[in-house]
Amino acid sequence: MGKYVENNLQRNEVIVIKAKITMLSVIMHISNILVIPLIVRLIKHANINLAVTNKRIVGKLGVFNTQALDAPLNKVQNCAVNQTFAGKIFSYATVDITTAAGRYQFIGVKSGNDFKNVVMAQIGQFEEDRIKQQAEQMARAMSGAINNK
């Protein structure tokens, strides 16, 4: 797996969870795929990056034609998990993330429901931290106004 997420962190940003991508979703489709499409699918799979930080969701799909996801947590509209029967047996899923900018589909995410739960928890934490920071700024401003009188 590449270092796309690590190379694109912002100041004071830490990774909360990085999705593990499993090859089982590729192997489960092996009987329906010819050799060349299988190789292409394997290469695509090896280049999926997805992580949640304390501030945003960062990800990249593709090799030659890439799709990059870089969304602040407060701009994430939905995080859904789709799991096939084989996915339930081998604990992998497709994670769909919808933002104001578009929809991103990450195939083969290990423990997809756990990943989604962390995303949703981080969205809640991000909002709590934002409100707390606004309250602290307001309190400092009010304190400064009272002290200037």
Protein Blocks (a to p, Z undefined) as FASTA:
>chain_A
ZZklmmmccehiacfbdcdddfklmmmmmmmpcfklmmmmmmmmmmcccdddfkbccdde
djklccdddddfklpfbdcddddfklmmnopaddddddfkbccddehiahkllmmmmmmm
mmmmmmmmmmmmmmmmmmmmmmmmmmmZZ
